[in-house]
Amino acid sequence: MPTNISYTKLADRNVSFGLIRTNPKLTSNVKLTIDSAGELWLNSIDAVKELTDRKYKKFRINPNSNHPVNIYKFYDYGNTPSNISFAIGSTINTDKVADNLKDQYDFDLYSSGAKYLTSRLYAEKFSYFAPLYLDKVLPEYFVIFKIPGASNYTVGEWKSKLADPNFSKSDFALDLFKNAKAVKTILLDETTNVGKYIRKIQQDKQYNKNPLYINFKKGSFGNLKIYFKQ
């Protein structure tokens, strides 16, 4: 590892981090949306036809408001059936074998990444879906980078580096940032709407301190209760 680069270690544990993919069975099909002006909205993930309805789109929220209350109102004041709000959507056909590799994996609905924005409700042309595991140490920035081309290395370079026993994840990350260009930076501290909102989620009295809690006490509902952190 190069010795001429300094690193700041945030914490060993309790650090918020980005996820490659979200799970609607834990979080439901709702996402917090930030537009170019910094305004906050709730929007549904189009897992099923019912969630494509306009009533689940561009639901304005106040950065100082309560997140559980917003979710309750967003889902038609609790009237949206759970089999709809927690449905698992897919953009691939699971009834037949796919001819192309790209049709065997579903990366559209729940995976992190940039997408064309087809909604007419927003003026922006692109969106970036970024699932976040929220913990005690909160991020101050969200930065989108891009590299020239489809990959940081050519096929030949990849083959050479993978054959090199000294090639590490740190080397890959450093090479990536050398070639990358920051195209968008979003401030997430307490001075911004989104920063205020995620901090209010974290400070809520009902916010789970543990990502998973199981109650084994005799006489509890089904003898098993599981609570997932939002």
C-alpha positions as a Markdown table, in Angstrom:
| # | Residue | x | y | z |
|---|---|---|---|---|
| 1 | Met | 0.0 | 0.0 | 0.0 |
| 2 | Pro | 1.4 | 3.5 | -0.8 |
| 3 | Thr | 2.8 | 5.3 | 2.1 |
| 4 | Asn | 2.5 | 8.9 | 0.7 |
| 5 | Ile | -1.3 | 9.0 | 1.2 |
| 6 | Ser | -2.9 | 9.9 | 4.6 |
| 7 | Tyr | -6.2 | 8.3 | 5.7 |
| 8 | Thr | -8.6 | 9.5 | 8.3 |
| 9 | Lys | -10.3 | 6.6 | 10.1 |
| 10 | Leu | -13.9 | 7.5 | 11.1 |
| 11 | Ala | -14.8 | 4.7 | 13.4 |
| 12 | Asp | -14.6 | 1.0 | 13.8 |
| 13 | Arg | -18.3 | 0.6 | 14.2 |
| 14 | Asn | -21.6 | 2.5 | 14.0 |
| 15 | Val | -20.7 | 4.2 | 10.6 |
| 16 | Ser | -23.3 | 4.8 | 8.0 |
| 17 | Phe | -22.5 | 3.4 | 4.6 |
| 18 | Gly | -24.0 | 3.0 | 1.1 |
| 19 | Leu | -25.6 | -0.3 | 0.1 |
| 20 | Ile | -25.4 | -2.0 | -3.3 |
| 21 | Arg | -29.0 | -3.0 | -3.1 |
| 22 | Thr | -32.0 | -2.2 | -0.9 |
| 23 | Asn | -34.5 | -4.8 | 0.4 |
| 24 | Pro | -38.2 | -3.8 | 0.1 |
| 25 | Lys | -39.2 | -6.5 | 2.6 |
| 26 | Leu | -37.4 | -4.4 | 5.3 |
| 27 | Thr | -37.9 | -0.8 | 4.1 |
| 28 | Ser | -41.0 | -1.1 | 1.8 |
| 29 | Asn | -41.1 | 0.4 | -1.7 |
| 30 | Val | -40.6 | 4.0 | -0.7 |
| 31 | Lys | -37.6 | 6.3 | -1.4 |
| 32 | Leu | -36.5 | 9.7 | -0.2 |
| 33 | Thr | -36.0 | 12.0 | -3.2 |
| 34 | Ile | -33.8 | 15.1 | -3.3 |
| 35 | Asp | -34.3 | 17.3 | -6.4 |
| 36 | Ser | -31.8 | 19.8 | -7.8 |
| 37 | Ala | -33.2 | 22.6 | -5.6 |
| 38 | Gly | -32.7 | 20.6 | -2.4 |
| 39 | Glu | -36.4 | 20.0 | -1.8 |
| 40 | Leu | -37.5 | 16.7 | -0.3 |
| 41 | Trp | -40.1 | 14.3 | -1.5 |
| 42 | Leu | -41.2 | 10.7 | -1.1 |
| 43 | Asn | -41.7 | 8.5 | -4.1 |
| 44 | Ser | -42.7 | 4.9 | -4.6 |
| 45 | Ile | -40.6 | 2.2 | -6.3 |
| 46 | Asp | -42.7 | 0.8 | -9.1 |
| 47 | Ala | -42.7 | -2.7 | -7.8 |
| 48 | Val | -46.3 | -3.4 | -8.7 |
| 49 | Lys | -48.9 | -1.6 | -10.8 |
| 50 | Glu | -50.6 | 0.0 | -7.8 |
| 51 | Leu | -47.4 | 1.8 | -6.8 |
| 52 | Thr | -47.2 | 3.6 | -10.2 |
| 53 | Asp | -50.3 | 5.6 | -9.2 |
| 54 | Arg | -49.6 | 9.4 | -9.0 |
| 55 | Lys | -50.7 | 9.5 | -5.4 |
| 56 | Tyr | -47.5 | 7.7 | -4.5 |
| 57 | Lys | -45.4 | 10.2 | -6.5 |
| 58 | Lys | -43.8 | 13.5 | -5.5 |
| 59 | Phe | -45.1 | 13.5 | -2.0 |
| 60 | Arg | -43.6 | 16.7 | -0.5 |
| 61 | Ile | -42.1 | 16.5 | 3.0 |
| 62 | Asn | -40.8 | 19.1 | 5.4 |
| 63 | Pro | -37.2 | 18.5 | 6.5 |
| 64 | Asn | -38.3 | 19.2 | 10.1 |
| 65 | Ser | -41.2 | 16.7 | 10.0 |
| 66 | Asn | -41.5 | 13.2 | 11.5 |
| 67 | His | -40.4 | 10.4 | 9.2 |
| 68 | Pro | -42.8 | 7.6 | 10.5 |
| 69 | Val | -45.7 | 10.1 | 10.2 |
| 70 | Asn | -44.7 | 10.9 | 6.7 |
| 71 | Ile | -44.5 | 7.2 | 5.8 |
| 72 | Tyr | -48.0 | 6.7 | 7.3 |
| 73 | Lys | -49.4 | 9.6 | 5.3 |
| 74 | Phe | -47.6 | 8.5 | 2.1 |
| 75 | Tyr | -49.2 | 5.1 | 2.2 |
| 76 | Asp | -52.6 | 6.6 | 2.1 |
| 77 | Tyr | -52.8 | 7.1 | 5.9 |
| 78 | Gly | -52.1 | 3.4 | 6.5 |
| 79 | Asn | -54.7 | 2.1 | 4.0 |
| 80 | Thr | -52.2 | 0.8 | 1.5 |
| 81 | Pro | -52.1 | -3.0 | 1.9 |
| 82 | Ser | -48.8 | -4.4 | 3.1 |
| 83 | Asn | -48.7 | -6.9 | 0.2 |
| 84 | Ile | -48.4 | -3.8 | -2.0 |
| 85 | Ser | -46.1 | -1.6 | 0.0 |
| 86 | Phe | -43.7 | -4.5 | 0.7 |
| 87 | Ala | -44.1 | -6.2 | -2.7 |
| 88 | Ile | -41.0 | -7.4 | -4.5 |
| 89 | Gly | -40.8 | -6.1 | -8.0 |
| 90 | Ser | -38.8 | -7.4 | -10.9 |
| 91 | Thr | -38.1 | -6.3 | -14.4 |
| 92 | Ile | -37.0 | -9.7 | -15.7 |
| 93 | Asn | -39.1 | -12.6 | -16.8 |
| 94 | Thr | -38.9 | -15.4 | -14.3 |
| 95 | Asp | -41.0 | -17.9 | -16.3 |
| 96 | Lys | -38.5 | -18.6 | -19.0 |
| 97 | Val | -34.7 | -19.0 | -19.5 |
| 98 | Ala | -33.1 | -15.8 | -20.8 |
| 99 | Asp | -31.0 | -15.8 | -24.0 |
| 100 | Asn | -28.8 | -12.9 | -22.9 |
| 101 | Leu | -26.8 | -12.6 | -19.7 |
| 102 | Lys | -28.2 | -9.0 | -19.1 |
| 103 | Asp | -31.7 | -10.5 | -18.8 |
| 104 | Gln | -30.7 | -12.9 | -16.0 |
| 105 | Tyr | -30.1 | -10.2 | -13.4 |
| 106 | Asp | -32.5 | -7.5 | -12.1 |
| 107 | Phe | -30.6 | -4.3 | -11.5 |
| 108 | Asp | -33.3 | -1.8 | -12.2 |
| 109 | Leu | -35.5 | -1.4 | -9.2 |
| 110 | Tyr | -33.5 | -1.8 | -6.1 |
| 111 | Ser | -29.8 | -1.5 | -7.0 |
| 112 | Ser | -27.7 | 1.5 | -6.5 |
| 113 | Gly | -26.8 | 3.5 | -9.6 |
| 114 | Ala | -27.6 | 6.2 | -12.1 |
| 115 | Lys | -30.7 | 5.9 | -14.3 |
| 116 | Tyr | -32.6 | 7.9 | -16.9 |
| 117 | Leu | -35.5 | 9.8 | -15.2 |
| 118 | Thr | -38.6 | 9.1 | -17.2 |
| 119 | Ser | -41.0 | 10.8 | -14.8 |
| 120 | Arg | -42.6 | 14.0 | -16.1 |
| 121 | Leu | -43.0 | 15.3 | -12.5 |
| 122 | Tyr | -39.4 | 16.4 | -12.3 |
| 123 | Ala | -37.4 | 18.6 | -14.7 |
| 124 | Glu | -34.2 | 16.6 | -14.1 |
| 125 | Lys | -33.1 | 14.0 | -16.8 |
| 126 | Phe | -31.1 | 11.7 | -14.6 |
| 127 | Ser | -31.5 | 10.2 | -11.1 |
| 128 | Tyr | -29.2 | 8.3 | -8.8 |
| 129 | Phe | -30.6 | 5.7 | -6.5 |
| 130 | Ala | -28.4 | 5.4 | -3.4 |
| 131 | Pro | -29.6 | 3.1 | -0.6 |
| 132 | Leu | -28.1 | 4.1 | 2.8 |
| 133 | Tyr | -27.6 | 2.1 | 6.0 |
| 134 | Leu | -28.1 | 4.8 | 8.6 |
| 135 | Asp | -26.1 | 4.5 | 11.8 |
| 136 | Lys | -24.7 | 6.8 | 14.5 |
| 137 | Val | -21.9 | 8.3 | 12.4 |
| 138 | Leu | -23.6 | 10.2 | 9.5 |
| 139 | Pro | -22.1 | 11.2 | 6.2 |
| 140 | Glu | -21.4 | 14.8 | 5.4 |
| 141 | Tyr | -21.3 | 14.5 | 1.6 |
| 142 | Phe | -22.6 | 12.3 | -1.1 |
| 143 | Val | -20.4 | 12.4 | -4.2 |
| 144 | Ile | -21.0 | 10.8 | -7.6 |
| 145 | Phe | -17.9 | 10.0 | -9.6 |
| 146 | Lys | -17.6 | 8.8 | -13.2 |
| 147 | Ile | -14.7 | 7.2 | -15.1 |
| 148 | Pro | -14.1 | 7.4 | -18.9 |
| 149 | Gly | -15.3 | 4.2 | -20.5 |
| 150 | Ala | -17.1 | 1.2 | -19.2 |
| 151 | Ser | -14.3 | 0.1 | -16.8 |
| 152 | Asn | -11.4 | 1.5 | -15.0 |
| 153 | Tyr | -9.1 | -1.0 | -16.8 |
| 154 | Thr | -9.0 | -2.6 | -20.2 |
| 155 | Val | -9.5 | -6.4 | -20.4 |
| 156 | Gly | -5.7 | -6.9 | -20.8 |
| 157 | Glu | -5.0 | -4.7 | -17.8 |
| 158 | Trp | -7.5 | -6.6 | -15.7 |
| 159 | Lys | -5.9 | -9.9 | -16.6 |
| 160 | Ser | -2.5 | -8.6 | -15.7 |
| 161 | Lys | -3.6 | -7.1 | -12.3 |
| 162 | Leu | -5.6 | -10.2 | -11.3 |
| 163 | Ala | -2.5 | -12.3 | -11.9 |
| 164 | Asp | -0.4 | -10.0 | -9.7 |
| 165 | Pro | -0.4 | -11.3 | -6.1 |
| 166 | Asn | 0.4 | -7.8 | -4.8 |
| 167 | Phe | -2.6 | -6.2 | -6.4 |
| 168 | Ser | -5.1 | -5.3 | -3.6 |
| 169 | Lys | -8.4 | -3.6 | -3.1 |
| 170 | Ser | -6.6 | -0.5 | -2.0 |
| 171 | Asp | -4.7 | -0.4 | -5.3 |
| 172 | Phe | -7.9 | -0.7 | -7.2 |
| 173 | Ala | -9.6 | 2.1 | -5.2 |
| 174 | Leu | -6.6 | 4.4 | -5.7 |
| 175 | Asp | -6.4 | 3.7 | -9.4 |
| 176 | Leu | -10.2 | 4.3 | -9.6 |
| 177 | Phe | -10.0 | 7.8 | -8.0 |
| 178 | Lys | -7.0 | 8.7 | -10.1 |
| 179 | Asn | -9.1 | 8.3 | -13.2 |
| 180 | Ala | -12.5 | 9.4 | -11.8 |
| 181 | Lys | -14.1 | 12.8 | -12.1 |
| 182 | Ala | -16.6 | 14.1 | -9.5 |
| 183 | Val | -19.8 | 15.1 | -11.4 |
| 184 | Lys | -22.1 | 15.8 | -8.5 |
| 185 | Thr | -21.6 | 16.6 | -4.8 |
| 186 | Ile | -24.5 | 16.8 | -2.4 |
| 187 | Leu | -24.0 | 18.2 | 1.1 |
| 188 | Leu | -25.6 | 16.1 | 3.8 |
| 189 | Asp | -24.8 | 18.0 | 7.0 |
| 190 | Glu | -27.3 | 19.7 | 9.3 |
| 191 | Thr | -27.4 | 22.9 | 7.2 |
| 192 | Thr | -29.3 | 21.1 | 4.3 |
| 193 | Asn | -32.8 | 19.8 | 4.1 |
| 194 | Val | -31.7 | 16.2 | 3.6 |
| 195 | Gly | -29.1 | 16.5 | 6.4 |
| 196 | Lys | -31.7 | 17.8 | 8.8 |
| 197 | Tyr | -34.2 | 15.0 | 7.8 |
| 198 | Ile | -31.9 | 12.0 | 8.2 |
| 199 | Arg | -30.7 | 13.4 | 11.5 |
| 200 | Lys | -34.3 | 13.6 | 12.7 |
| 201 | Ile | -34.7 | 10.0 | 11.7 |
| 202 | Gln | -31.7 | 9.0 | 13.7 |
| 203 | Gln | -32.8 | 11.0 | 16.8 |
| 204 | Asp | -36.3 | 9.7 | 16.9 |
| 205 | Lys | -37.1 | 7.9 | 20.2 |
| 206 | Gln | -38.5 | 4.9 | 18.4 |
| 207 | Tyr | -35.4 | 4.5 | 16.1 |
| 208 | Asn | -33.9 | 1.1 | 16.7 |
| 209 | Lys | -30.4 | 1.2 | 18.1 |
| 210 | Asn | -29.8 | -2.4 | 16.9 |
| 211 | Pro | -30.2 | -3.5 | 13.3 |
| 212 | Leu | -31.7 | -6.7 | 14.4 |
| 213 | Tyr | -33.5 | -7.6 | 17.7 |
| 214 | Ile | -35.1 | -11.0 | 18.5 |
| 215 | Asn | -37.3 | -11.5 | 21.6 |
| 216 | Phe | -37.1 | -15.0 | 22.8 |
| 217 | Lys | -39.3 | -14.4 | 25.9 |
| 218 | Lys | -41.9 | -17.0 | 26.5 |
| 219 | Gly | -45.4 | -15.8 | 25.8 |
| 220 | Ser | -44.4 | -13.2 | 23.2 |
| 221 | Phe | -46.2 | -13.2 | 19.9 |
| 222 | Gly | -45.2 | -16.4 | 18.2 |
| 223 | Asn | -42.3 | -16.6 | 20.7 |
| 224 | Leu | -40.3 | -14.6 | 18.3 |
| 225 | Lys | -40.3 | -10.9 | 17.5 |
| 226 | Ile | -37.9 | -9.4 | 14.9 |
| 227 | Tyr | -37.3 | -5.6 | 14.5 |
| 228 | Phe | -35.2 | -4.2 | 11.7 |
| 229 | Lys | -33.5 | -0.8 | 11.7 |
| 230 | Gln | -35.0 | 1.5 | 9.0 |
